[in-house]
Amino acid sequence: MFVHHVYFWLKRPSSSEDLQQLVDGLRKLSGVPQIRSFHIGRPADTNRSVIDSTYSVSWLNMFDSAEDEAIYQEHPMHLEFISTCSHLWERVVVYDSEQID
């Protein structure tokens, strides 16, 4: 199992149009065949010192392997998403992890 978790900070975090455009782009991107499951989220209404809720949208993807995630990185749908949506964000942070056996 390979997990790819992306956090987006919108340039205009108060813009509902920008948020919707990003979410629509991620929903379309979820069609990449190598993605086994995904979750699109926003910060939960929790408040503890260890929680970073400054991001606008999170995009969690599960893959069967690192090789599948590498295919996703070069997939035309992923490249199109970057091309059409990258103007919306000011910052992106990615956390990738592999399952411990």
N, C-alpha and C positions, 0 to 999 in steps of 0.2 A: 504494500500500500504506500502511495506517495501522496502527500497533502501539499497543496499550493494555495496559500492564503494571501490575498492581496487587499491592501487598505488604500483607499482613495481619499484625498482631501480636495474638495472642489475649490476652484478659484473663486466661485461665487456661492458659498455655502447656503445662502438664504434663497437662492433661485430654485424654485420648484421645477421650472422648465429644464434647467441643467441637470438636476437630480433625476428627473424622469428620462431624459435623454441617455444618461449613463446607465440607468437601470434597464432601459430598453435595449441598449447595446449589449449589456451583460446577458440578458435573456436570450438574445440572438446568438451570442457567443457560446451559450450552453449547448448549442447544437453540434459542437465539435465531438466527433464520435468517441474519442479517447477519454472524454470526461465521463466517469462512472456515476458521480453524483455531484451536486453543487448546492450552494446556499448563497443568496444575496441578502445582505442584512444592513441594518443601520445601528448606531450605538443604542444599547439597551439603557433603560432608565435606572441605572445602578450607580452607586456612589461610594466607592472605597478607594483608598489611597493607591492601590495597585492597578486600578483600571484607567486605561487611556481611552477616553470617549471623544477625542478631538477630531476623529476622522468623520467623513461623510457617509461612505459606503464600504462594506466589506464584501469580498468575493472569495468564497471558499470552494475549492475544487478537490475532488478525490480521483486519483488515478490508480490503475493497477500496478504501475511501475514508473520509475524515473524515465525510462525510455518512452513511455506513452506521454509523459509530461513534456519531454523534449519534442515529440512530434507536434503536440499542441502549440508549443512556442512558435513553430514555423508554419502552422496551418494557415491557409489563406483567410479563414474567418477571424483568426486572432490578429493577423496583420491588418485586416480591414477594420477591426474594432479599434486598434491603436490609431489608425489613420483617421477614422471618423470621430473618435471620442477624446483623443489626447488633449485637445484644446480646452476640455472641460476641467481638467485637474491641474493643481499646482504641485502636488506631491503624491508619490506612490511609494509604499513600502511593501515588500514581499517577504513572507516567511514560508520557506519550503522545509518539509520534514519527511523522513522515512520512518516506517514502522520499526520498532525495536522488537526483534524476535525473542 
